[in-house]
Amino acid sequence: MTLDVLSSVEEGGLSESKKLVRYDRQLRLWEQHGQEKLEKARVCLLNASATGCEALKSLVLPGIGNFTIVDGDKVDPESAADNFFLDFNLSGEPKAKVSCERLMMLNPEVEGNYVAQDPEDLFSSDPHFFGSFSVVIGTNLSERFTHTIGEYLWVQQIPFVLCKSYGLIGYLRIVVREHCVYEARPENPFDDFMLDQMATPLLHLADSLNVDSMDHEAFKGLPYLILVVKALDHWRLSSGKPNAFPETSEDIAKLKVILNSMAKCQGSGTLEAISTNVTEALGALNKCVRRSEIPANVLDVLNDPCAHDPKGNRKPFWILAHALKSFVENEGDGRLPLRGSLPDMSSDTELYIRLQNIYKDKAQSDAQIVHNKVSKFVAQLGPSEDAPHITFEETKRFCRSAACLRVIKGRSLKQEFSKDSTRTALIENELKSENRLMAWYLLLRAAERFRAEKGRYPGTNGIPVDLDKNDLAVRFEAVLQTVCSFKVACADLLQELCRFGAAELHCVAAIVGGLAAQEVVKLITGQFTPINNTFIYDGHNGDEGTPEPCNSVRCLNCSLQFAVIATS
């Protein structure tokens, strides 16, 4: 095995200012710490197919640290017609070398390597070659080899991303034993005001402001959060329960009455205008009086055996989770660390900054307590080569995103191909609902079985489609019997799959490759929630749907996950 390195990295690399300009948009997504993880990552691509090269393209552009292409084939007219990263004029050259050179032109900061050897041969002679990568992407692999290398990567806990473009159908499968999501970054994160366990400085600030003696100008400069705190205080006094907290819709209604009574109006006669801050307080009241509860996904993390005692698993995530668990059970009194951020609100600038600093200081204090626990635990582990180094900034980010922590326990390829009652019920329900996506998934597996037995895909080598269609139907029936007892008729889909002739259309490859790259970024950075298991793309229609039973695109309990993406 010869590893050829093609490096065009500029001496000294990009300056920080130039890097900020080049990567400006993506830094807004995963920030500097996410970019640093990306730049340290090593990605391996098995086979320089159009789909695989599209995936690497979308990783090279944002600055992946290092990539290696393993492919033993030569460039020929057929492969050059399918793949924009190959050239007709370079027929006979190694596909790995040509595609590597073309991809490196996209970003001189990225180091590219290639091995002009068949992935199966390389794995047979040196399986440990694949043990040093952050992620391995596999395209156009035989089913037998997919299982072989998939089992190795599963044991090594290296994410394995399988992707395929087959005519108008795309397939993406993420095989990962355990993936820890540090920052899920939900589209609509809930505000963390923690008014049920109000910090003393917040109480002091609210008590120092006498609303009744304020004129209208001073009143409308109050942040709506202060108005809610004042209303809570008034409600508690009137109810005679100094430690009460709103629990029912009647309690909320009483708070709204109090807020309305506090409103300072301007104008004369019947023309009156309620202050903006009161309007904001009424609109945000339900969010403000939400109790500080720990979400189910975070409880799953805290109750995981690795969070109880992470000595056997020295991942920084589990050490941080262990410290977080200790905080929740002790100093936090059942709550998570305060996030420390506030939404925008109409307010006097000085008052808003004072309020913001109260939350920032509390969040800093909580994070410091958690970090002290982290440092103490790491010290107990003793010095070693694999001892984790966790900075205070990392702990702060962990605490800031504590409400969105998640651990995905994936399914191996061996588990996917085994029969179990839960999965059988899922597949049967999907097929009974005439879900084409489930049918396409099973047909792709039948096509792989066809290839394993005949050495080619259906619809290739000039064989009449009707002949291959019958052979494919037999194998589809066999695949169906291994996963469920339901019979399904899909003659039109069998005909279509044979008509594809295993063609790799670049328009489909670009979509599937881009999706694969997106998932790889999630796996590397620990940010955003990746697809859990399988994704099928159907290019025949422009519908969009997620037909899994739980009706959630992020379901962690279903064994398969499907989606249709609009093609227009």
C-alpha positions as CSV (number, residue, x, y, z in Angstrom):
1,M,0.0,0.0,0.0
2,T,1.3,3.4,-1.0
3,L,-0.1,6.5,0.5
4,D,0.5,9.4,-1.9
5,V,0.2,12.9,-0.3
6,L,-0.8,15.9,-2.5
7,S,-0.4,19.0,-0.4
8,S,-1.0,22.5,-1.6
9,V,-1.2,24.0,1.9
10,E,0.4,27.5,1.9
11,E,3.4,27.8,4.2
12,G,2.3,29.2,7.6
13,G,-1.4,28.7,6.6
14,L,-4.0,31.4,6.5
15,S,-3.9,34.2,9.0
16,E,-6.8,34.4,11.5
17,S,-8.2,37.5,9.8
18,K,-8.2,35.9,6.3
19,K,-9.7,32.7,7.8
20,L,-12.5,34.7,9.3
21,V,-13.2,36.2,5.8
22,R,-13.0,32.9,4.0
23,Y,-15.2,31.0,6.4
24,D,-17.4,33.8,7.6
25,R,-20.8,32.2,6.9
26,Q,-20.0,28.8,8.3
27,L,-18.5,30.3,11.4
28,R,-21.9,31.7,12.1
29,L,-23.3,28.2,12.1
30,W,-20.7,26.2,14.1
31,E,-18.5,29.0,15.5
32,Q,-14.8,28.9,15.9
33,H,-14.6,25.8,18.1
34,G,-16.6,23.9,15.5
35,Q,-14.3,25.1,12.8
36,E,-11.2,23.9,14.8
37,K,-12.7,20.4,15.1
38,L,-13.3,20.4,11.4
39,E,-9.7,21.5,10.6
40,K,-8.4,18.7,12.8
41,A,-10.6,16.0,11.3
42,R,-9.4,13.2,8.9
43,V,-11.9,11.8,6.5
44,C,-11.5,8.7,4.3
45,L,-13.5,8.2,1.1
46,L,-13.9,4.6,-0.2
47,N,-14.3,4.8,-4.0
48,A,-14.1,8.1,-6.0
49,S,-17.7,7.9,-7.3
50,A,-19.6,11.0,-8.2
51,T,-21.6,10.8,-4.9
52,G,-18.4,10.4,-2.9
53,C,-16.6,13.3,-4.7
54,E,-19.6,15.5,-4.1
55,A,-19.5,14.7,-0.4
56,L,-15.8,15.5,-0.2
57,K,-16.3,18.7,-2.2
58,S,-18.7,19.9,0.5
59,L,-16.1,19.1,3.1
60,V,-13.1,20.5,1.4
61,L,-14.7,23.9,0.8
62,P,-15.4,24.5,4.5
63,G,-11.8,23.4,5.4
64,I,-11.7,19.8,6.5
65,G,-8.2,19.1,7.8
66,N,-7.3,16.1,5.8
67,F,-8.9,13.6,3.4
68,T,-7.8,10.4,1.8
69,I,-9.3,8.7,-1.3
70,V,-9.0,4.9,-1.6
71,D,-9.9,3.6,-5.1
72,G,-8.1,1.1,-7.3
73,D,-9.9,1.8,-10.6
74,K,-8.6,3.9,-13.5
75,V,-10.4,6.8,-15.3
76,D,-12.4,5.6,-18.3
77,P,-15.0,7.4,-20.5
78,E,-17.9,5.9,-18.5
79,S,-16.7,7.1,-15.1
80,A,-15.6,10.5,-16.5
81,A,-19.1,11.0,-17.9
82,D,-20.6,10.4,-14.5
83,N,-18.2,12.4,-12.4
84,F,-17.3,16.1,-12.8
85,F,-14.1,15.5,-10.9
86,L,-12.7,13.2,-13.5
87,D,-11.5,14.0,-17.0
88,F,-11.8,12.2,-20.3
89,N,-8.3,13.4,-21.3
90,L,-6.9,11.5,-18.3
91,S,-8.1,8.0,-19.2
92,G,-5.9,5.4,-17.7
93,E,-4.9,7.5,-14.7
94,P,-5.9,6.4,-11.2
95,K,-9.3,7.7,-10.3
96,A,-8.1,8.3,-6.7
97,K,-5.2,10.6,-7.9
98,V,-7.2,12.6,-10.5
99,S,-10.2,13.2,-8.1
100,C,-7.8,14.1,-5.3
101,E,-6.0,16.7,-7.4
102,R,-9.3,18.3,-8.6
103,L,-10.7,18.4,-5.1
104,M,-7.6,20.1,-3.7
105,M,-8.0,22.9,-6.2
106,L,-11.1,24.0,-4.2
107,N,-9.2,24.9,-1.0
108,P,-5.4,25.2,-0.8
109,E,-5.6,24.9,3.0
110,V,-6.7,21.2,2.8
111,E,-4.3,18.3,2.6
112,G,-5.3,15.5,0.3
113,N,-4.0,12.0,0.0
114,Y,-4.9,9.0,-2.1
115,V,-4.3,5.3,-2.3
116,A,-4.6,3.8,-5.8
117,Q,-5.8,0.4,-4.4
118,D,-9.1,-1.3,-4.1
119,P,-10.6,-0.7,-0.7
120,E,-11.3,-4.4,-0.1
121,D,-7.7,-5.3,-0.9
122,L,-6.3,-2.6,1.3
123,F,-8.5,-3.6,4.2
124,S,-7.5,-7.3,3.8
125,S,-3.8,-6.3,3.9
126,D,-3.9,-3.5,6.4
127,P,-7.2,-3.1,8.3
128,H,-5.6,-0.8,10.9
129,F,-5.1,1.8,8.1
130,F,-8.7,2.8,8.6
131,G,-8.4,3.2,12.4
132,S,-6.9,6.7,12.4
133,F,-9.8,8.5,10.6
134,S,-12.5,10.7,12.2
135,V,-15.1,9.5,9.7
136,V,-15.1,7.0,6.8
137,I,-17.4,7.5,3.8
138,G,-18.3,4.5,1.7
139,T,-19.7,4.6,-1.8
140,N,-20.5,1.8,-4.3
141,L,-19.2,-0.9,-1.9
142,S,-20.3,-4.6,-2.2
143,E,-22.7,-5.7,0.5
144,R,-20.2,-8.2,1.8
145,F,-17.4,-5.7,2.2
146,T,-19.8,-3.1,3.7
147,H,-20.5,-5.5,6.5
148,T,-16.9,-6.5,7.0
149,I,-15.5,-2.9,7.3
150,G,-18.6,-1.7,9.0
151,E,-18.1,-4.2,11.8
152,Y,-14.4,-3.1,12.2
153,L,-15.4,0.6,12.3
154,W,-18.2,-0.2,14.7
155,V,-15.7,-1.8,17.2
156,Q,-13.3,1.1,16.7
157,Q,-16.2,3.5,17.3
158,I,-15.4,5.4,14.0
159,P,-18.5,6.8,12.3
160,F,-19.2,5.1,8.9
161,V,-21.3,7.0,6.4
162,L,-22.7,5.0,3.5
163,C,-24.1,6.8,0.5
164,K,-25.3,5.7,-2.9
165,S,-27.0,7.3,-5.9
166,Y,-28.9,4.7,-8.0
167,G,-30.8,6.3,-10.8
168,L,-33.3,8.7,-9.3
169,I,-33.0,7.1,-5.9
170,G,-30.5,8.2,-3.2
171,Y,-29.5,6.3,-0.1
172,L,-27.7,7.5,3.0
173,R,-27.0,5.4,6.1
174,I,-25.1,6.5,9.2
175,V,-23.5,3.7,11.2
176,V,-22.3,5.0,14.5
177,R,-22.2,3.2,17.8
178,E,-22.5,6.3,20.0
179,H,-22.7,9.9,19.0
180,C,-22.8,12.7,21.6
181,V,-24.5,15.9,20.6
182,Y,-22.9,18.7,22.6
183,E,-24.9,21.5,20.9
184,A,-28.1,20.5,19.2
185,R,-28.8,24.2,18.3
186,P,-32.6,23.8,18.0
187,E,-34.4,26.4,15.7
188,N,-36.5,27.7,18.6
189,P,-34.6,27.3,21.8
190,F,-36.6,28.1,24.9
191,D,-35.7,31.0,27.1
192,D,-34.2,30.1,30.5
193,F,-35.4,32.8,33.0
194,M,-35.4,30.5,36.1
195,L,-38.0,32.7,37.9
196,D,-39.1,29.7,40.0
197,Q,-35.6,29.7,41.6
198,M,-34.9,33.4,41.3
199,A,-31.4,34.6,41.9
200,T,-30.9,37.1,44.8
201,P,-29.4,39.8,42.6
202,L,-32.5,39.7,40.4
203,L,-34.7,40.2,43.4
204,H,-32.6,43.1,44.6
205,L,-32.8,44.8,41.2
206,A,-36.5,44.4,41.0
207,D,-37.0,45.6,44.6
208,S,-34.9,48.7,43.9
209,L,-37.3,49.9,41.2
210,N,-40.5,51.5,42.5
211,V,-43.0,51.2,39.7
212,D,-45.7,53.2,41.4
213,S,-43.6,56.3,41.7
214,M,-42.3,56.3,38.1
215,D,-43.4,58.6,35.3
216,H,-44.3,57.1,32.0
217,E,-40.9,57.6,30.4
218,A,-39.1,55.8,33.2
219,F,-41.7,53.0,33.3
220,K,-41.5,52.2,29.6
221,G,-37.7,51.8,30.0
222,L,-38.2,48.8,32.3
223,P,-37.4,45.4,30.7
224,Y,-40.5,43.2,30.5
225,L,-38.8,40.6,32.7
226,I,-38.7,43.1,35.6
227,L,-42.4,43.7,35.1
228,V,-43.1,39.9,35.3
229,V,-41.0,39.7,38.5
230,K,-42.9,42.6,40.0
231,A,-46.2,41.0,39.0
232,L,-45.1,37.7,40.6
233,D,-44.3,39.5,43.8
234,H,-47.7,41.2,43.8
235,W,-49.5,38.0,43.1
236,R,-47.7,36.2,45.9
237,L,-48.6,38.9,48.4
238,S,-52.3,38.9,47.3
239,S,-52.5,35.1,47.6
240,G,-50.7,35.0,50.9
241,K,-48.2,32.4,49.6
242,P,-44.7,34.0,49.5
243,N,-43.1,31.0,47.8
244,A,-45.9,30.2,45.3
245,F,-45.4,29.8,41.6
246,P,-48.1,29.9,38.9
247,E,-49.3,26.4,38.0
248,T,-52.7,26.9,36.4
249,S,-54.3,28.9,33.7
250,E,-56.2,30.8,36.4
251,D,-52.9,31.8,38.0
252,I,-51.6,33.1,34.6
253,A,-54.9,35.0,34.1
254,K,-54.4,36.8,37.5
255,L,-50.8,37.7,36.5
256,K,-52.1,39.2,33.3
257,V,-54.6,41.3,35.2
258,I,-51.8,42.6,37.4
259,L,-49.6,43.4,34.4
260,N,-52.4,45.3,32.8
261,S,-53.0,47.3,36.0
262,M,-49.3,48.2,36.0
263,A,-49.5,49.6,32.5
264,K,-48.7,53.3,32.2
265,C,-50.7,55.0,29.5
266,Q,-50.2,58.1,27.6
267,G,-52.5,60.4,25.6
268,S,-55.8,62.0,26.7
269,G,-59.4,61.1,26.8
270,T,-60.1,57.7,25.4
271,L,-57.0,57.5,23.2
272,E,-54.5,55.5,25.3
273,A,-51.5,53.4,24.3
274,I,-50.1,50.6,26.5
275,S,-46.4,50.7,26.9
276,T,-44.4,48.3,24.6
277,N,-42.8,46.6,27.6
278,V,-46.2,45.6,29.0
279,T,-47.3,44.2,25.6
280,E,-44.0,42.2,25.6
281,A,-44.6,41.0,29.1
282,L,-48.1,39.8,28.3
283,G,-46.8,38.0,25.2
284,A,-43.9,36.3,27.0
285,L,-45.6,35.5,30.3
286,N,-46.0,31.8,29.7
287,K,-42.3,31.5,28.8
288,C,-41.3,33.5,31.8
289,V,-43.2,31.4,34.3
290,R,-42.2,28.0,32.9
291,R,-40.7,25.9,35.6
292,S,-37.0,24.9,35.3
293,E,-37.4,21.3,34.3
294,I,-34.8,18.9,32.9
295,P,-35.9,17.7,29.4
296,A,-36.3,13.9,28.8
297,N,-33.3,13.8,26.4
298,V,-31.0,15.3,29.1
299,L,-32.4,12.9,31.8
300,D,-31.4,10.1,29.4
301,V,-27.8,11.4,29.4
302,L,-27.6,11.9,33.1
303,N,-29.1,8.5,33.8
304,D,-26.7,6.7,31.4
305,P,-24.1,4.5,33.2
306,C,-21.3,6.4,31.6
307,A,-22.5,9.6,33.4
308,H,-22.4,7.7,36.7
309,D,-18.8,6.6,36.3
310,P,-17.0,7.7,33.2
311,K,-13.7,6.1,34.2
312,G,-14.1,3.3,31.7
313,N,-15.1,5.8,29.0
314,R,-12.8,8.8,29.0
315,K,-14.7,10.8,26.4
316,P,-14.8,14.5,27.5
317,F,-18.6,14.4,26.9
318,W,-19.1,11.8,29.7
319,I,-16.8,13.5,32.1
320,L,-18.7,16.7,31.6
321,A,-22.0,14.8,31.9
322,H,-20.7,13.3,35.2
323,A,-19.9,16.8,36.6
324,L,-23.3,18.1,35.3
325,K,-25.1,15.2,37.1
326,S,-23.3,16.1,40.3
327,F,-24.3,19.8,39.9
328,V,-27.9,18.9,39.3
329,E,-28.0,16.6,42.4
330,N,-26.3,19.1,44.7
331,E,-25.7,22.8,44.0
332,G,-28.3,23.0,41.3
333,D,-31.1,21.5,43.5
334,G,-32.6,19.6,40.6
335,R,-32.0,22.2,37.9
336,L,-29.5,22.6,35.1
337,P,-26.9,25.4,35.0
338,L,-28.3,28.7,33.8
339,R,-27.7,29.4,30.2
340,G,-27.2,33.1,30.8
341,S,-28.6,34.6,27.7
342,L,-31.6,36.9,27.4
343,P,-33.8,37.7,24.4
344,D,-34.1,41.2,23.0
345,M,-36.6,43.4,24.9
346,S,-37.7,47.0,24.9
347,S,-35.7,48.6,27.7
348,D,-33.5,51.4,28.9
349,T,-29.9,50.4,27.9
350,E,-28.4,50.7,31.3
351,L,-31.2,48.6,32.9
352,Y,-31.0,45.9,30.3
353,I,-27.2,45.6,30.7
354,R,-27.6,45.3,34.5
355,L,-30.2,42.6,34.0
356,Q,-28.1,40.8,31.4
357,N,-25.1,40.9,33.7
358,I,-27.1,39.3,36.5
359,Y,-27.8,36.3,34.2
360,K,-24.3,36.2,32.8
361,D,-22.8,36.2,36.3
362,K,-25.1,33.4,37.5
363,A,-24.3,31.3,34.4
364,Q,-20.6,31.9,34.9
365,S,-20.9,30.9,38.6
366,D,-22.8,27.7,37.7
367,A,-20.2,26.8,35.0
368,Q,-17.4,27.4,37.4
369,I,-18.9,24.9,39.9
370,V,-19.3,22.3,37.1
371,H,-15.7,23.0,35.9
372,N,-14.3,22.5,39.4
373,K,-16.0,19.1,39.4
374,V,-14.5,18.3,36.0
375,S,-11.0,19.3,37.1
376,K,-11.3,17.2,40.3
377,F,-12.5,14.1,38.4
378,V,-9.8,14.5,35.7
379,A,-7.2,14.7,38.5
380,Q,-8.5,11.5,40.0
381,L,-7.9,9.7,36.7
382,G,-4.2,10.4,37.0
383,P,-1.7,11.3,34.2
384,S,-1.9,9.3,31.1
385,E,-1.6,9.7,27.3
386,D,-5.4,9.5,26.8
387,A,-6.2,11.8,29.8
388,P,-8.7,14.4,28.5
389,H,-7.9,18.1,28.7
390,I,-11.1,20.1,29.2
391,T,-10.9,23.9,29.3
392,F,-13.2,26.2,31.2
393,E,-14.5,27.5,27.8
394,E,-15.5,24.0,26.9
395,T,-17.3,23.6,30.2
396,K,-19.1,26.9,29.7
397,R,-20.3,25.8,26.2
398,F,-21.5,22.5,27.7
399,C,-23.4,24.2,30.4
400,R,-24.9,26.8,28.0
401,S,-26.3,23.9,25.8
402,A,-27.1,21.6,28.7
403,A,-30.8,21.6,28.0
404,C,-30.2,20.2,24.4
405,L,-27.7,17.5,25.2
406,R,-28.4,14.2,23.4
407,V,-26.7,10.8,22.9
408,I,-27.6,8.8,19.9
409,K,-27.1,5.0,20.2
410,G,-27.0,3.7,16.6
411,R,-27.7,0.4,15.1
412,S,-24.9,-1.7,13.4
413,L,-25.3,-3.1,10.0
414,K,-25.5,-6.5,11.6
415,Q,-28.5,-5.4,13.6
416,E,-30.1,-3.8,10.6
417,F,-30.0,-7.0,8.7
418,S,-31.3,-9.1,11.6
419,K,-35.0,-9.8,12.2
420,D,-36.7,-8.4,15.3
421,S,-40.3,-7.9,16.2
422,T,-40.2,-4.1,16.6
423,R,-38.5,-3.6,13.2
424,T,-40.7,-6.1,11.5
425,A,-43.8,-4.2,12.7
426,L,-42.4,-0.9,11.5
427,I,-41.6,-2.3,8.0
428,E,-45.0,-4.0,7.7
429,N,-46.8,-0.8,8.7
430,E,-44.9,1.3,6.2
431,L,-45.5,-1.2,3.4
432,K,-49.2,-1.5,4.2
433,S,-49.5,2.3,3.9
434,E,-48.0,2.0,0.4
435,N,-44.8,3.9,1.5
436,R,-42.6,3.9,-1.7
437,L,-39.6,4.9,0.4
438,M,-39.7,1.7,2.4
439,A,-40.1,-0.3,-0.9
440,W,-37.2,1.5,-2.4
441,Y,-35.0,0.7,0.6
442,L,-35.8,-3.0,0.3
443,L,-35.4,-2.9,-3.5
444,L,-31.9,-1.4,-3.1
445,R,-31.0,-4.3,-0.8
446,A,-32.4,-6.7,-3.4
447,A,-30.3,-5.1,-6.1
448,E,-27.2,-5.6,-3.9
449,R,-28.1,-9.3,-3.5
450,F,-28.5,-9.5,-7.3
451,R,-25.0,-8.0,-7.7
452,A,-23.5,-10.4,-5.2
453,E,-24.9,-13.4,-7.0
454,K,-24.5,-12.3,-10.6
455,G,-21.6,-9.9,-10.5
456,R,-23.5,-7.1,-12.0
457,Y,-26.5,-4.8,-11.2
458,P,-29.9,-5.4,-12.8
459,G,-30.4,-3.7,-16.1
460,T,-26.7,-3.7,-17.1
461,N,-24.6,-5.6,-19.7
462,G,-27.4,-5.2,-22.3
463,I,-29.6,-7.8,-20.7
464,P,-33.3,-7.2,-21.5
465,V,-35.0,-5.4,-18.6
466,D,-37.9,-8.0,-18.4
467,L,-35.4,-10.8,-17.7
468,D,-33.6,-8.9,-15.0
469,K,-36.9,-7.7,-13.6
470,N,-38.0,-11.3,-12.9
471,D,-34.7,-12.2,-11.3
472,L,-34.8,-9.1,-9.2
473,A,-38.4,-9.9,-8.1
474,V,-37.2,-13.2,-6.8
475,R,-34.5,-11.6,-4.8
476,F,-36.8,-8.8,-3.6
477,E,-39.2,-11.5,-2.3
478,A,-36.2,-13.2,-0.5
479,V,-35.2,-9.9,1.1
480,L,-38.8,-9.2,2.2
481,Q,-39.0,-12.6,3.9
482,T,-35.9,-11.8,6.0
483,V,-37.5,-8.7,7.5
484,C,-41.2,-9.3,7.6
485,S,-44.1,-11.6,6.5
486,F,-46.0,-9.0,4.5
487,K,-46.4,-9.5,0.7
488,V,-46.1,-6.4,-1.5
489,A,-46.7,-6.0,-5.2
490,C,-44.4,-3.3,-6.8
491,A,-44.0,-4.3,-10.4
492,D,-43.6,-0.7,-11.5
493,L,-40.8,-0.1,-9.0
494,L,-39.0,-3.3,-10.1
495,Q,-39.2,-2.2,-13.7
496,E,-37.9,1.3,-12.8
497,L,-35.0,-0.1,-10.8
498,C,-33.9,-2.3,-13.7
499,R,-34.4,0.7,-16.1
500,F,-31.9,2.7,-14.0
501,G,-29.2,0.2,-14.8
502,A,-27.3,1.4,-11.7
503,A,-26.6,4.7,-13.4
504,E,-25.2,7.4,-11.1
505,L,-26.9,10.6,-12.2
506,H,-24.8,13.6,-11.1
507,C,-27.9,15.7,-10.2
508,V,-28.9,13.0,-7.7
509,A,-25.2,12.4,-6.6
510,A,-24.9,16.2,-5.8
511,I,-27.9,16.0,-3.5
512,V,-26.9,12.8,-1.7
513,G,-23.3,13.8,-1.5
514,G,-24.2,17.2,-0.1
515,L,-26.4,15.5,2.5
516,A,-23.7,13.1,3.4
517,A,-21.2,16.0,3.9
518,Q,-23.8,17.8,6.1
519,E,-24.1,14.7,8.3
520,V,-20.3,14.3,8.5
521,V,-19.9,17.9,9.7
522,K,-22.5,17.2,12.5
523,L,-20.6,14.0,13.5
524,I,-17.3,15.8,13.6
525,T,-18.3,19.0,15.4
526,G,-20.9,17.4,17.8
527,Q,-23.3,20.2,16.8
528,F,-26.8,19.8,15.4
529,T,-28.6,16.4,15.5
530,P,-27.6,14.0,12.7
531,I,-30.0,11.6,10.9
532,N,-30.4,8.6,13.1
533,N,-29.9,5.6,10.8
534,T,-31.3,5.7,7.2
535,F,-32.3,8.4,4.7
536,I,-33.9,7.6,1.3
537,Y,-34.2,10.2,-1.4
538,D,-36.8,9.8,-4.1
539,G,-36.2,12.0,-7.2
540,H,-39.4,11.0,-9.0
541,N,-41.7,13.5,-7.2
542,G,-41.6,16.8,-5.4
543,D,-43.4,15.8,-2.2
544,E,-41.9,16.1,1.2
545,G,-42.6,13.8,4.1
546,T,-41.3,11.9,7.0
547,P,-43.5,8.7,7.2
548,E,-41.9,7.1,10.3
549,P,-44.5,6.2,12.9
550,C,-43.5,8.7,15.5
551,N,-43.9,11.5,12.9
552,S,-40.6,13.1,14.1
553,V,-37.7,13.7,11.8
554,R,-35.4,13.4,14.8
555,C,-36.8,10.2,16.2
556,L,-34.2,8.2,18.1
557,N,-36.4,5.1,18.7
558,C,-37.2,4.1,15.1
559,S,-34.9,1.7,13.4
560,L,-35.3,3.4,10.0
561,Q,-35.8,7.0,9.1
562,F,-37.0,8.3,5.7
563,A,-37.6,11.6,4.0
564,V,-38.5,12.8,0.5
565,I,-36.8,16.0,-0.7
566,A,-38.4,18.2,-3.3
567,T,-36.6,18.2,-6.6
568,S,-37.9,21.5,-7.8
